[in-house]
Amino acid sequence: MALVQIQLNFDDINVSLQVDDIVYYTYDGSQTGGFDSQVEMAKTRRLGRVVSIDGNSIVVEYDDLLTAPPPIGSYISFAKSQTINTSSIL
């Protein structure tokens, strides 16, 4: 396992993004709108875990033996960490 870090810069960051959230990217997607779930999901890859957030930049740690950095123009998304963000009705 070769963990490396990449810095991703954005114009604006979703306020709910937190350290330990998981970053995904979708490459070579359609620019015309809509979402073809079978095609787009096949082009979606897990990048890694957010290790820091500074302004409009995030640092993501990933295993470069399992995935590559996102190509320019990729759609970046994230999912909340299931071990940290658990809640239930009391």
C-alpha positions, 0 to 999 in steps of 0.5 A: 500500500503506497499512500500519497496525497493530492491537493484539489482546489475549488472555486467553492467547497460544500460546507458539509465536507469534513475531514475523513469524508471519502472523495470520488471522481467521475471522469469523461462525463457528459457536459449536457446535463442529466445522469445516465446511472449505468454509464456514469457509475462505471466511470466513477472511482473512489479516490480516498479520504480527506485529510485536511481542508484549508479554504477552498483546497482539500488534501486527499490521501489515496493508495496510488496502487489502487487508483489514479488521480482524477483527470482534469475536468472530472466531477468531484463528489464525496460521501460522509464517513459511515463510522463518524457520521452516524445518527438515529432518532432518540 
